[in-house]
């Protein structure tokens, strides 16, 4: 190769590298990553780190509840270039968690109506061919799981105060037998009411998420027998009183026996998912309110057995909540820092991993989470679906705005995303409980 030719080749490679770099949007970091709905655009990437957090009370704590309005006729969510989105189902009663059965049917928890519905997609996957109520009078159903995962014999449903299951064979549109209550006594009553459910990859354990009773353990008081005795007798960070077995993830055998606290200090793990490549459980978490616009970040994280994630005494590591100052010095240095910090008050709900082939190869293995939207922030945030970026199975800490466009203005929204699931054809389905719709993202 002659010298001019070599220079031309090098210049060409540099130009290609510059083009590739230009194609990847800049990552919003620090203060820029917090933002609000006005700056939400598909493809925007954010990175929030514990060192980016303001001091408690840096801004006042806001009460800014959105008003849900009818979806404007022209309103369609926005997706990144190269993707398309279309209405998959409408007229549902507050659809929340959605899960894909091994045969491709879509199970939907219509929580307010107390039932689980089955939607069978059309041949091309673009619309609903059949809609049936699988089971009703279930209290407040939320989490849905199939067991065993490869050839399920049961559909498990987690409602606020119990876990139940129904006999199931692939293709059943209605429960073929009576309900069996597997766990009759989940912590219920006041406070966070959602209960999600997954099975570990080996099928040996059932994990159930239970949110806290209060915002920040306001009514904890002193544990029976004193704090020292409690610490010795219970797992790291376990709460007591009305918060017993709450703000964490519980583990059971598939038949509901051998109850244990799997992880603690997770204020409200709304969405659970098992990472296909590793079998690791992950959760999508709502953190606490009342410390200002930009505290405390919601998060998506691996759930480590025996891990303590801070609530209510600490957050994002050794950051002490001022409302519990000095109460649990013994926990300092023992808090697991979540993998991916999200804009505070986003209300992160459903979670799923992408393990199909319709989307580009770089998306495979990443996670998607639904952000229901803020009420405790002066500048509204959330109301979108995000892509959580992973590399070699581990979170980079970055996440991307993937589906936006559910907000009408500073006061009104038409959509509040809740559930995400990967359909059998590789498309991504998204439920929102504001207008009772499900949307399909495809290529």
N, C-alpha and C positions, 0 to 999 in steps of 0.2 A: 504494500500500500504506500503510495507517495505521501510526502509530508502534507501537502494541501488537502489530500483526500482524508488523511487521519484527522486533521483539524476540522474538516467538514463533518466527519462522523462524530467526533467529540461534541461539536456544536449541536448536532442533531440530537444526541443523547441528552445534553443539557436542556435543550428545548422541550424534549419529551418529559423530562423530570419536572421542569417548571410548569408544564401543562397539567401534569398529574397533581402537583402541589396546589395549583390554582383550583383544580376541581374539588379538592377537599376543603370545605369551609373552615374558617378559623374557629377555634374552640373558645367559647366565652368562659372566662375564668374570674375568680374573685367577685367583686361587686357586680361586674357585668353579667355574671351567671344567674343572679337572682331574678332580675327582670320582672315582667308582668305579661298579661295576655296580649297586649298590643305588639310585643316583640316576638311572639310565638310564631314560628314559620317552619314548615317541614324542612328538615335538613339542618336546622340550627343545633349545634352541639354545645353542651354545657359540662363544666367540671367544677364541682363545689367540694372543697376540702375542709377538714376541721379547723385549720388555721385561718380560713376565710370568714369565720363566723363572728358577728358583732357581739358586744356585751349584752347581757339581758337588760331589757328596758331601753335599748338605744332608740327605739321608736315606741310609741304607745301601742297597746294591744287593741286592735280594731274589731268591730262587729260589722261585717260587710256581707250579709247574706244575699245570695243571688236570687233573682226572681226567674223561675222557669216559665218560658212562654212557648206557645205553639211554634213549631218549626216553620220559619218563613218558606214560602213555596220554592224560592230559588236557592235555599241554603243546602249546600252539600259540603261535607268535610273536605279538607285539603290534605293532599298526600305529596310525598316527594316526586320529583321528575322521574319518569319511567314507571310509575305506579298509577293505578286507577282505582277509584272507589265508587261503589254503587249500593243502593239500598237492597238489603237481602230480605228483611222481614220488618213488618210494622204492625201496629195494633196490639202489641203485647202489653201485659200488665206489669210495668216496672221490672223488666228483665234485668237480672243482676249477673251472678256467675253463670258462665256458659262453658260446657265441656263437650269435647268430641268423643263419641263412643268409637270403639275399634271398627265398627262397620260403617262409620261415617255419619251416623245420626248426630244431631246437635241437641244436647240436653240443656234446658234453660230453667234456672230457678226464678220463678215469679214470686218473689218473697212476700210482697204485701198481700198477694192473693192466696198465699199459703200452699202453693202447688209447684210441681215440676212438669214442664212441658217438653215434648220431643218434636223437633223439626227435622224432617227428612229433606235434604237438598234435591233439587232437580238433577237430571243426568249431567248437565254441564256445570252444576254447582253454583249457578248464579242466583237462583231463587229457591223458594220453599215449595216442594211438591206436596208434602203432607204435614199436617200439624195436629197433634193429639196431646191430651193431658195424660201424662204417665201416672201421676198420683197426686191427690189433693188432701186437704185438711191436715197439713203437715206442720202447722204452727208458723214459724218464720224460717223456711228453708233457705240455705245459702250454698254451702259447699256440696259438691257432687263428685263421686269417685267410682270407678269400675274395678271390681276385684273378682279374680285375679286379673291383672292388666291385659294379658295377651288373649285370654279366652274367658271373659268375665261370666261369673255365675250370679253375681250380685251387683246391684246399684246401691251404693251407700249415699245417704243424704244427712248432712249436719244442719240441724236447726239450732236455735239459740240455747236450748236447755237439754238437748239430747242428740245422739247419733242413732240413726235407724237404717235398715237395709231392706231391699225388696229382691225376691228371686228375679233373675234376668237371664235371657238368652239373646244373642245377637239378633237385632231386628225387632225386638219387642217394642211396641208403641204404647202399651199399657202394662202396668205391673201385673204379673201373672199369679201373684200370691199375696197374702196379707203382709203387712209391715211387721218387721221384727225390730224391737228396740235393743240396740247393742250397748249403748251407754245411756242410762236413764237420767244421769245427774250431772251434766255439764254445769259449771257455774253460770247462772243466769240472772234474771232480775234486771236491775237498772244498769245503765252504762252501755258500753259497746256490745252490740247484739249479734254481729256476724260471726260465723264459725265455719272456717274452711277445713277441708279434709283431703289428705293424700296418703298413699301407701309408699313405703320405702321400696327401692328397686328390687330387693330380694323378697318382697311380699310379707315379711315377718312382722312389720310394725305399721300401725295406723297413727298418723300424726294429725292432730286437731289444733287449730289456732283459736285462742280465747283472748279477746281484748280486755282491757282494764275496766273496772267499774267506774272510775272517775278520771278526771283529766290528769292529775298528778298526785294521786294517793292522798287526797285531802283528809280522808277519814281513817288512816292507818292506825293512829294511836300507838300504844305499846303492845307488843305480842304477849300472849299468855305465857307466864313464867319468866318474862324478861328477855331482852334482846340477845344477851350472851347465850342463853340456853337455846333460843330459836336458831341462832347461827350454827350452833353445833349439830343440831338435829335436822337441818334442812339444806337443800341444794343452794349453791351460790346465788345470792340475790333474790331468793324466794320471798314473796310478800305474804302478809297474814291478814287476819280478819276478813272483811268483805272482799279483799283482793286475793285471797287464797286460791291458788291454781289459775289465776288470771294474769293478764299481761305477759303471755308466753305461749309456748307450744307444748301440748301434752302428748304423751305417747301411750299407746295401748297395743295389745295383741289385736288381730283382726276380729276376734270375737268380743272385744271390749274389756278384756281382763288385763291385769298387770299394769295398772295406771301408774304413770311416772311423769315428772316434770322434765321435759326434754331440753328446753331452753327458757330462760327467764329475762325479765327486764325489757321485753318487747311490748311497748304500750298497746299497739293494736295491729297485729299481723293479720291483715284482712285477706290477702291472697297468698296461698301456698302453691309451690310448684316443685317438682323433682327435675333436676337438670339431667337430661337424657344421657349425656356422655359420661358423667361421673357418678350419678345416683345421689348427688348432694341435694338436700332440701334447701329451698330458698323461700324468702317471704318478702312481701310488699307491705310496708308499714306506715301507719299514721302516727306521727309523733305528737307531742303535747302542744297545747295552746297557752296564750297568756303572757309570753315573754317578748312580744313585738313582732313586727312584720317579717323579719328574717331569722327567727328562731321558733321552733327547732326544726331542722331539716327533716322531712320525711325521707324514707330510704328503701332501697332494695338490697338484700344481702343474703349471703349464705347463712343458714341456721346451724350453728355448731352445737353438738350435743354437750350439755353442761355449760354452755356459754351464757354469760350475763351481759345484757346490752344497755344497762344503765338506768332504766326507768324504775322508780320516779326520782332517784337521788342524783343521778348524773345523766349526761347526754354526750354523745359523740366522743367518748373517751372520758377523761378526767375533768370535764366541765361540770361543775356542781350546780344543780338547780338551786337558785337562791331561796326558794320556798322550803328547801330541806337542808339548809346550810348546817354543816357540822354533825349531821345525824348519823352518817355511815362512813366514817373515815376508814373503816376496815375494808371497804370496797375499792378504795382508790388504787389504781394500777391494775385492777382485775376486770375492767370493762372491755368487752369486745367492740371495736369500732366497726360500724357497718361498711359494706363494700362500696356502695354507690349512694351519695347524698343527693337528695332532690330539693327543688325549690320548696321552702317551708310552706306548710298549710295546703299543699297540692292535693291531699287526701288520696294517696296511692292505694288502689284497690286490686283488681284482678291481675294475675301474672301468668305468663306462659313462655315456654322456650320454643324457638323456631327450629324444627328438625325436618323440614320438607325441602322440596327442590324448586318450587315455583319462583321464589325470590332469588336474587343474585347470590352466588356462593359466599360472599363476605357476610351475608346476614345469617347464614346457617350457624346455629349454636348460640346466637344472641337471644336476649329475652325481650318481651314486650310487656309493658305495664300500663294499666288504665288509671288516669288521674281524674278523680271525680270532681275536684275543684274546691277552691278555698272559700271560707267564710270569715276567717280570723286574720285577714290581711287587707290593708287599705287599698293596695293595688292587686286586683284579682289575678290569681294564677291557677295552674292546673287546667282542667277542662280539655284534656288532650290525651293522646296515647303516645308513649315514649318507647324508643328502642334503647335497651341497655346493652352497651358494647362490651363484648368479651374477647379476650385473646388467649388462645391455648386453654380455654375453659375458665379463665380467671377474669374478673371484672377489671377494666382499665380505670374505672371511676367516672368515665364519661357516659353521657346519655344524650340521645338525639330526639328532638321533637319530630314525631313521625306522622301523626294525624292531628290536625288542629281545625279550627273553624267552627267550634260549638258555641262561641260567645257572640252575642249580638251587639252589646255595648257595655258600658261600665256597670250597668244595673241588671241587665237581662242576659240569660243564656237559654239555648233551646236543647242542648244536649249535655248529659253528665255521664261520661264513660265509666263503666263498671267492670265488665267481663271481657276477656280476650281468649281466643282459642284458635288453634291452627286446624283448618278444615282438612278433610281427607285429600282434597285436590291441591293442597299447599297454599290456598288463600288464607288470609287472616280475617277472622270475624270479630266484631266489636259490638258489645251491647251498650246501650245508654238508657238510663231509667227516667230521663226527663220527658221524652216523647214516646217511649216504648218501642224503640227501633233497634235493629241489628244491621250493621254495615259490613260490606265485604271489600277487602283490599286485595287486589290481584295485579298481575302484570299484563 
